[in-house]
Amino acid sequence: MSRHTTFDLLADVPEFNGKAEELDLFILHIDGLRKIRTTTGPSFLKLFDLRIRNKIICKANISLINNGNPLEWETIKIILETNFGIYENIETIVNKNKSRRM
């Protein structure tokens, strides 16, 4: 069985381009990898966060640039959740669509 490094696992994480419906899965992937990386040194952590930052593209990238271009995952995560998170439940969305049709 081959041994994968954290960077190998990060390479398998899809890029995040700002589609709200993909944000939760992206965060889930990264948070899972963060648990693996907590046993490493600070220089590795900075490099890892930089690689995470490179996974964020298109309008999500622009959002980060407009918010000071952070390189630390926790700050990146807050900005992405604020700008691209879905805060309404499905019932609310369905009701809005029904009222628009009337």
Order of alpha helices (4+ residues) and beta strands (2+ residues): alpha-alpha-alpha-alpha-alpha-alpha
